[in-house]
Amino acid sequence: MNLTSLKSPQFRAYISAAFVAINGTWVQRITLGWLAWEMTGSASFVGLVAGINFVPAVLSGPFFGVMADRIDLRRAAILAQFAMIAISVLMLVLFLAGLLNAPLLAIMSLAAGLAASAYPPVRMALITRLAPREALTSVVVVTSLNFNLSRLIGPAIGGVMIAQWGVGAALGAICLAPLPLVLVLWRLPLAAPRGPARVAHGFITEMRDGFRYAAENTLVREAMWITGLSALAGRGALEILPAIADGGFGRGAVGLGQLSAATGAGALLSAMLQALGHAPAAEALKVRSIWAALASCVLVALLGLSQNWGLSLLAVAGLGFCGTLVGVSLQSGIQLTLPDALRGRVMSLWSLVALGATAAGAFMQGALVDIFGLEATLLGVGGAGLAALLLPRMLAGRAE
């Protein structure tokens, strides 16, 4: 079982507190999506609110990646959590005051994304300093397991809270969720950096070094291509679930929670299977991710064709499974090859691709649903994703 990282008390403390915080993140995402749909009934606006949440991470990812290689990771993580709490409190106040309309909701989604954008590069550098290097793959797998368990629980909690007690209760829970993680981070000791010591250069030079490493390393370059296509099709479709749950099936916030929880169940199963298995080599991880990305595109098309609620639940569960398989496999493969001195910069670029493609997928699919309808959009996106993944390999095979 690939759970050796849990032998580290520092990692156990972090991952337990992070579980609560991530549940709050998923409650926030389902709440934003539901408010966007409830206010406008527009799939385009749902896609806008979802996509705009990722834009700051795309634009600022390389900047924060350089910072993660330069600064105190523990302090940076605490500051990022406080920024997220501040935005959540402001959103709650606006809602309770009756001031939260559609334009302000989009602005708050952007602000929440900006506050959260500093954390992923810091987190991906920080977690590798909480367990021995030989447990690095386990760290990635357990972190994914934690994330996807929250992905199963958080949306279901959010859907029930909205249906039973209203949006205000969900927004209040979002404000409180990061506090346990702040308390743990406050006292968390970190191991010294591993690998060659970082040689200090100018900010732009260090950013350029991260880009150069990603461009010249074949595994990193291919991982970003696969990640981007998988996120554009599969994760983009998952960002318009409010339009599917209520617009397609008329099942309201509870239906949205069920679809989101089904996504989380598939993702959790994927993470558990990877935790139970052995740690494959980086090349094997890449091959596994290619097959999962292809399956994601097929499932997007199936979701478009489905007229049955149970089949739709299975399709989104499959998307959660495949998306996690792609993410964990490729992140593990990259992390295994990285020196600590470059970890923040390169992993921030991988996050940039994953989040940027998800944002683009949400924008594009939301707009296309309003123009062409749900079925045509998902069929087209799934087919285009398959072609984009297969065509380069077919051309490479002919060239050989």
C-alpha positions as CSV (number, residue, x, y, z in Angstrom):
1,M,0.0,0.0,0.0
2,N,1.4,3.4,-1.1
3,L,0.7,5.2,2.2
4,T,4.2,5.4,3.7
5,S,4.0,9.2,3.9
6,L,1.5,8.8,6.8
7,K,4.3,7.6,9.0
8,S,5.5,11.2,9.2
9,P,3.7,13.0,12.0
10,Q,4.2,16.4,10.3
11,F,2.5,15.1,7.1
12,R,-0.3,13.5,9.1
13,A,-1.1,16.7,10.9
14,Y,-1.1,18.7,7.7
15,I,-3.2,16.3,5.7
16,S,-5.8,16.1,8.5
17,A,-6.3,19.8,8.7
18,A,-6.2,20.2,4.9
19,F,-9.1,17.8,4.7
20,V,-11.4,20.3,6.4
21,A,-10.1,23.2,4.3
22,I,-10.5,21.4,1.0
23,N,-14.1,20.5,2.0
24,G,-14.7,24.2,2.4
25,T,-13.3,24.8,-1.1
26,W,-15.7,22.3,-2.6
27,V,-18.6,23.8,-0.8
28,Q,-17.5,27.2,-2.1
29,R,-17.4,25.9,-5.7
30,I,-20.8,24.3,-5.6
31,T,-22.2,27.4,-3.9
32,L,-20.8,29.8,-6.6
33,G,-22.1,27.5,-9.3
34,W,-25.6,27.3,-7.8
35,L,-25.8,31.1,-7.3
36,A,-24.7,31.7,-10.9
37,W,-27.4,29.4,-12.2
38,E,-30.1,30.6,-9.7
39,M,-29.4,34.3,-10.6
40,T,-29.4,33.9,-14.4
41,G,-30.4,30.5,-15.6
42,S,-27.6,30.8,-18.1
43,A,-25.0,28.1,-18.8
44,S,-22.7,30.7,-20.2
45,F,-22.8,32.6,-16.9
46,V,-22.2,29.4,-14.9
47,G,-19.2,28.7,-17.1
48,L,-18.0,32.3,-16.7
49,V,-18.2,32.2,-12.9
50,A,-16.4,28.8,-12.8
51,G,-13.8,29.8,-15.4
52,I,-13.0,33.2,-14.0
53,N,-12.2,31.6,-10.7
54,F,-9.2,29.9,-12.4
55,V,-7.9,32.9,-14.3
56,P,-5.8,34.4,-11.5
57,A,-4.0,31.1,-11.0
58,V,-3.2,31.0,-14.7
59,L,-1.9,34.5,-14.9
60,S,0.0,34.6,-11.5
61,G,1.1,30.9,-11.4
62,P,4.7,31.4,-12.7
63,F,5.1,34.4,-10.4
64,F,4.0,32.5,-7.3
65,G,6.1,29.5,-8.5
66,V,9.3,31.6,-8.3
67,M,8.2,33.0,-4.9
68,A,7.6,29.4,-3.6
69,D,11.3,28.7,-4.4
70,R,12.4,31.8,-2.6
71,I,10.3,32.3,0.6
72,D,9.4,30.7,3.8
73,L,6.8,28.1,2.7
74,R,5.0,27.8,6.0
75,R,4.5,31.5,6.4
76,A,3.4,31.8,2.7
77,A,0.8,29.0,3.2
78,I,-0.6,30.8,6.3
79,L,-0.9,34.1,4.5
80,A,-2.7,32.5,1.5
81,Q,-5.2,30.9,3.9
82,F,-5.9,34.2,5.6
83,A,-6.5,35.8,2.2
84,M,-9.0,33.1,1.3
85,I,-10.8,33.6,4.6
86,A,-11.1,37.4,4.0
87,I,-12.7,37.0,0.6
88,S,-15.1,34.4,2.0
89,V,-16.2,36.7,4.8
90,L,-16.7,39.5,2.4
91,M,-18.9,37.3,0.2
92,L,-21.0,36.3,3.2
93,V,-21.5,39.9,4.2
94,L,-22.5,40.9,0.7
95,F,-25.0,38.0,0.6
96,L,-26.5,38.7,4.0
97,A,-26.8,42.4,3.1
98,G,-28.7,41.5,-0.1
99,L,-26.1,43.1,-2.3
100,L,-24.8,40.0,-4.1
101,N,-26.0,40.2,-7.7
102,A,-24.7,38.6,-10.8
103,P,-21.9,41.1,-11.6
104,L,-20.7,41.1,-8.0
105,L,-20.8,37.3,-8.0
106,A,-18.4,37.2,-10.9
107,I,-16.1,39.7,-9.2
108,M,-16.2,37.7,-6.0
109,S,-15.3,34.5,-7.9
110,L,-12.4,36.3,-9.5
111,A,-11.3,37.6,-6.1
112,A,-11.6,34.2,-4.5
113,G,-9.5,32.8,-7.4
114,L,-6.9,35.5,-6.8
115,A,-6.7,34.8,-3.1
116,A,-6.4,31.0,-3.8
117,S,-3.9,31.3,-6.6
118,A,-0.8,31.7,-4.4
119,Y,-1.4,28.5,-2.6
120,P,-1.0,25.6,-5.1
121,P,2.7,26.3,-5.9
122,V,3.4,26.7,-2.2
123,R,1.5,23.5,-1.3
124,M,3.2,21.4,-3.9
125,A,6.6,22.5,-2.7
126,L,5.6,22.3,1.0
127,I,4.2,18.8,1.1
128,T,7.5,17.3,-0.3
129,R,9.2,18.7,2.9
130,L,6.9,16.9,5.3
131,A,8.0,13.3,4.6
132,P,11.2,11.4,3.5
133,R,12.1,11.6,-0.1
134,E,11.5,7.9,-0.6
135,A,7.8,8.6,0.3
136,L,7.5,11.3,-2.4
137,T,5.1,9.3,-4.6
138,S,3.1,8.4,-1.5
139,V,2.8,12.1,-0.6
140,V,1.3,12.9,-4.0
141,V,-1.1,9.9,-3.8
142,V,-2.3,10.6,-0.3
143,T,-2.7,14.3,-1.0
144,S,-4.8,13.3,-4.0
145,L,-6.8,10.8,-1.9
146,N,-7.4,13.6,0.6
147,F,-8.5,16.0,-2.1
148,N,-10.8,13.5,-3.7
149,L,-12.4,12.3,-0.5
150,S,-13.3,16.0,0.1
151,R,-14.5,16.2,-3.5
152,L,-16.9,13.4,-2.7
153,I,-18.1,14.8,0.7
154,G,-17.9,18.6,0.1
155,P,-20.3,19.0,-2.8
156,A,-22.8,16.7,-1.1
157,I,-22.6,18.8,2.1
158,G,-22.9,22.0,0.1
159,G,-25.9,20.8,-1.9
160,V,-27.7,19.7,1.3
161,M,-26.8,22.9,3.2
162,I,-28.1,25.1,0.3
163,A,-31.3,23.0,0.0
164,Q,-32.0,22.8,3.8
165,W,-30.6,26.0,5.3
166,G,-29.9,28.3,2.4
167,V,-26.9,29.8,0.7
168,G,-26.0,31.8,3.8
169,A,-25.2,28.7,5.8
170,A,-23.0,27.4,3.1
171,L,-21.1,30.7,2.9
172,G,-20.6,30.7,6.7
173,A,-19.1,27.2,6.6
174,I,-16.7,28.3,3.9
175,C,-15.4,31.0,6.2
176,L,-14.6,28.6,9.0
177,A,-13.2,25.7,7.0
178,P,-9.6,26.9,6.6
179,L,-9.0,27.7,10.3
180,P,-7.8,24.2,11.4
181,L,-5.2,24.3,8.6
182,V,-4.0,27.8,9.7
183,L,-3.5,26.5,13.3
184,V,-1.5,23.4,12.1
185,L,0.6,25.4,9.7
186,W,1.5,27.9,12.5
187,R,3.4,25.1,14.4
188,L,4.5,23.0,11.5
189,P,8.3,22.2,11.2
190,L,9.7,21.6,7.7
191,A,12.7,19.5,6.6
192,A,15.6,21.3,5.0
193,P,15.5,21.5,1.1
194,R,16.9,18.5,-0.7
195,G,19.0,18.4,-3.9
196,P,21.3,21.1,-5.1
197,A,21.1,24.4,-3.3
198,R,19.2,27.1,-5.1
199,V,21.6,29.7,-6.6
200,A,20.1,33.1,-6.3
201,H,19.4,35.0,-9.5
202,G,17.1,37.8,-10.6
203,F,13.4,37.2,-10.5
204,I,12.9,37.1,-14.3
205,T,16.0,34.8,-14.7
206,E,14.6,32.3,-12.2
207,M,11.2,32.4,-13.9
208,R,12.9,31.8,-17.3
209,D,14.8,28.9,-15.8
210,G,11.5,27.2,-14.8
211,F,10.1,27.7,-18.3
212,R,13.3,26.4,-19.9
213,Y,13.3,23.2,-17.7
214,A,9.7,22.5,-18.6
215,A,10.3,23.1,-22.3
216,E,13.5,20.9,-22.5
217,N,12.3,18.0,-20.3
218,T,10.4,15.6,-22.5
219,L,8.3,14.1,-19.7
220,V,7.3,17.5,-18.4
221,R,6.4,18.8,-21.8
222,E,4.3,15.8,-22.7
223,A,2.6,15.8,-19.3
224,M,1.5,19.4,-19.8
225,W,0.0,18.5,-23.3
226,I,-1.9,15.6,-21.9
227,T,-3.0,17.5,-18.8
228,G,-4.2,20.4,-20.9
229,L,-6.4,18.4,-23.3
230,S,-7.9,16.3,-20.5
231,A,-8.8,19.4,-18.5
232,L,-10.2,21.2,-21.5
233,A,-12.7,18.5,-22.3
234,G,-13.3,16.5,-19.0
235,R,-12.8,19.1,-16.3
236,G,-14.4,21.8,-18.4
237,A,-17.6,19.6,-18.7
238,L,-17.6,19.2,-14.9
239,E,-17.6,23.0,-14.4
240,I,-21.0,23.3,-16.1
241,L,-22.7,20.7,-13.9
242,P,-25.3,23.2,-12.6
243,A,-26.6,23.5,-16.2
244,I,-26.8,19.7,-16.5
245,A,-28.3,19.1,-13.1
246,D,-31.1,21.7,-13.3
247,G,-31.2,22.8,-16.9
248,G,-31.0,19.2,-18.3
249,F,-32.8,17.2,-15.6
250,G,-34.6,19.8,-13.4
251,R,-33.1,18.4,-10.1
252,G,-32.0,21.7,-8.5
253,A,-29.2,22.1,-5.9
254,V,-29.6,18.6,-4.6
255,G,-29.1,17.2,-8.1
256,L,-26.0,19.4,-8.4
257,G,-24.7,18.0,-5.2
258,Q,-25.4,14.5,-6.4
259,L,-23.5,15.0,-9.7
260,S,-20.6,16.6,-7.9
261,A,-20.5,13.9,-5.3
262,A,-20.5,11.2,-8.0
263,T,-17.6,13.0,-9.6
264,G,-15.9,12.9,-6.2
265,A,-16.7,9.2,-5.7
266,G,-15.0,8.3,-9.1
267,A,-12.0,10.5,-8.2
268,L,-11.8,9.0,-4.8
269,L,-11.8,5.4,-6.2
270,S,-9.1,6.4,-8.6
271,A,-6.9,7.8,-5.8
272,M,-7.5,4.7,-3.6
273,L,-6.5,2.3,-6.4
274,Q,-3.3,4.3,-6.9
275,A,-2.7,4.3,-3.2
276,L,-3.1,0.5,-3.0
277,G,-0.9,-0.2,-6.0
278,H,2.9,0.0,-6.4
279,A,4.7,3.1,-7.6
280,P,5.3,2.7,-11.3
281,A,8.2,4.4,-13.2
282,A,7.6,7.8,-14.7
283,E,7.2,6.5,-18.3
284,A,4.5,4.0,-17.2
285,L,2.7,6.8,-15.4
286,K,2.6,8.8,-18.6
287,V,1.2,5.9,-20.6
288,R,-1.5,5.4,-18.0
289,S,-2.5,9.0,-18.2
290,I,-2.8,9.0,-22.0
291,W,-5.4,6.2,-21.8
292,A,-7.3,8.0,-19.0
293,A,-7.3,11.2,-21.0
294,L,-8.8,9.3,-24.0
295,A,-11.4,7.8,-21.8
296,S,-12.3,11.2,-20.4
297,C,-13.2,12.4,-23.9
298,V,-15.4,9.4,-24.6
299,L,-17.2,10.0,-21.3
300,V,-17.8,13.7,-22.2
301,A,-19.6,12.5,-25.4
302,L,-21.5,9.9,-23.4
303,L,-22.7,12.6,-20.9
304,G,-24.0,14.6,-23.9
305,L,-26.0,11.6,-25.2
306,S,-27.4,10.6,-21.8
307,Q,-31.1,11.1,-21.2
308,N,-31.0,9.0,-18.0
309,W,-30.0,10.4,-14.6
310,G,-28.3,7.2,-13.4
311,L,-26.2,7.0,-16.6
312,S,-25.3,10.7,-16.2
313,L,-24.1,10.0,-12.6
314,L,-22.0,7.1,-13.9
315,A,-20.5,9.3,-16.7
316,V,-19.5,12.1,-14.3
317,A,-18.1,9.5,-11.9
318,G,-16.0,8.2,-14.7
319,L,-14.8,11.7,-15.5
320,G,-13.8,12.1,-11.9
321,F,-11.9,8.8,-12.0
322,C,-10.0,9.5,-15.2
323,G,-9.3,13.1,-14.3
324,T,-7.7,12.0,-11.0
325,L,-5.8,9.3,-12.8
326,V,-4.3,11.8,-15.2
327,G,-3.6,14.4,-12.5
328,V,-2.0,12.0,-10.0
329,S,0.0,10.0,-12.6
330,L,1.5,13.0,-14.3
331,Q,2.1,15.0,-11.1
332,S,3.9,12.0,-9.6
333,G,6.0,11.5,-12.7
334,I,7.1,15.1,-12.7
335,Q,7.7,15.3,-9.0
336,L,10.0,12.2,-9.1
337,T,12.3,14.0,-11.5
338,L,12.4,17.5,-10.0
339,P,15.2,18.9,-7.7
340,D,13.7,20.9,-4.8
341,A,15.4,24.1,-6.1
342,L,13.1,24.0,-9.2
343,R,10.0,22.4,-7.7
344,G,7.9,25.5,-7.1
345,R,8.5,27.0,-10.5
346,V,7.9,23.8,-12.6
347,M,4.9,22.6,-10.7
348,S,3.4,26.1,-10.9
349,L,3.6,25.8,-14.7
350,W,1.9,22.4,-14.6
351,S,-0.8,23.9,-12.4
352,L,-1.1,26.8,-14.9
353,V,-1.8,24.4,-17.7
354,A,-4.3,22.3,-15.7
355,L,-6.2,25.3,-14.4
356,G,-5.9,27.4,-17.6
357,A,-7.4,24.5,-19.6
358,T,-10.1,24.0,-17.1
359,A,-11.0,27.7,-17.2
360,A,-11.0,27.7,-21.0
361,G,-13.1,24.5,-21.0
362,A,-15.7,26.1,-18.7
363,F,-15.9,29.3,-20.7
364,M,-16.1,27.5,-24.0
365,Q,-18.5,24.8,-23.0
366,G,-20.8,27.2,-21.2
367,A,-21.1,29.4,-24.2
368,L,-21.5,26.6,-26.6
369,V,-24.3,25.1,-24.6
370,D,-26.3,28.3,-24.8
371,I,-25.7,28.4,-28.6
372,F,-26.0,24.8,-29.7
373,G,-27.4,22.9,-26.7
374,L,-26.0,20.5,-24.2
375,E,-25.9,17.4,-26.3
376,A,-24.2,18.9,-29.4
377,T,-21.7,20.7,-27.2
378,L,-20.6,17.7,-25.2
379,L,-20.5,15.4,-28.3
380,G,-18.4,18.0,-30.2
381,V,-16.0,18.6,-27.3
382,G,-15.5,14.9,-26.7
383,G,-14.8,14.2,-30.3
384,A,-12.4,17.1,-30.7
385,G,-10.5,16.0,-27.6
386,L,-10.1,12.5,-29.0
387,A,-8.8,13.8,-32.2
388,A,-6.3,16.2,-30.5
389,L,-4.9,13.3,-28.4
390,L,-4.7,10.7,-31.2
391,L,-3.7,12.7,-34.2
392,P,-0.1,13.6,-33.1
393,R,0.6,10.0,-32.2
394,M,-0.8,8.8,-35.5
395,L,1.4,11.3,-37.4
396,A,4.4,10.3,-35.3
397,G,3.8,6.6,-36.1
398,R,3.7,7.3,-39.8
399,A,6.9,9.4,-39.6
400,E,8.7,6.4,-38.0
